[in-house]
Amino acid sequence: MILRLLTLRVRAGREAAFLEQADQVSAWAKTIPGLRYVRVARRVEPDGSQLALFVTEWQDAASLYAWNEHPETIGRGPLNDGSDPHWDDAQVTLWEVMDAPLRQAIERWEASLVPPEAQRASTEPRN
């Protein structure tokens, strides 16, 4: 599974319009094959500005990339080129979900950091 986190800063005075847009995008996103979860959260900063967080969980990377490249995705709400009138400072990060027991997941991850030739050398019998 893949988590996609989108953070952005809502422009002052645009909160209501942004929330309407977020509702529309969330409803549309729920119709996409491979999407398991979508949630929108916000945080009000001491200066009164708002940060928004869109969390989506995808079945696999192929589903995420198919959605990301879908013609309807381009230009739809907080999925476009950053020229939206409601927000600024968008950042996207992707995370791989580790479903196995934590120790097994960490061992798999650590093994993936070792070059294949080093892995072979460590398993070859020594004389």
Rosetta blueprint (number, residue, H / E / L):
1 M L
2 I E
3 L E
4 R E
5 L E
6 L E
7 T E
8 L E
9 R E
10 V E
11 R L
12 A L
13 G L
14 R L
15 E H
16 A H
17 A H
18 F H
19 L H
20 E H
21 Q H
22 A H
23 D H
24 Q H
25 V H
26 S H
27 A H
28 W H
29 A H
30 K L
31 T L
32 I L
33 P L
34 G L
35 L E
36 R E
37 Y E
38 V E
39 R E
40 V E
41 A E
42 R E
43 R E
44 V E
45 E L
46 P L
47 D L
48 G L
49 S L
50 Q E
51 L E
52 A E
53 L E
54 F E
55 V E
56 T E
57 E E
58 W E
59 Q L
60 D L
61 A H
62 A H
63 S H
64 L H
65 Y H
66 A H
67 W H
68 N H
69 E L
70 H L
71 P L
72 E L
73 T L
74 I L
75 G L
76 R L
77 G H
78 P H
79 L H
80 N L
81 D L
82 G L
83 S L
84 D L
85 P L
86 H L
87 W E
88 D E
89 D E
90 A E
91 Q E
92 V E
93 T E
94 L E
95 W E
96 E E
97 V L
98 M L
99 D L
100 A L
101 P L
102 L H
103 R H
104 Q H
105 A H
106 I H
107 E H
108 R H
109 W H
110 E H
111 A H
112 S H
113 L H
114 V L
115 P L
116 P H
117 E H
118 A H
119 Q H
120 R H
121 A H
122 S H
123 T H
124 E L
125 P L
126 R L
127 N L
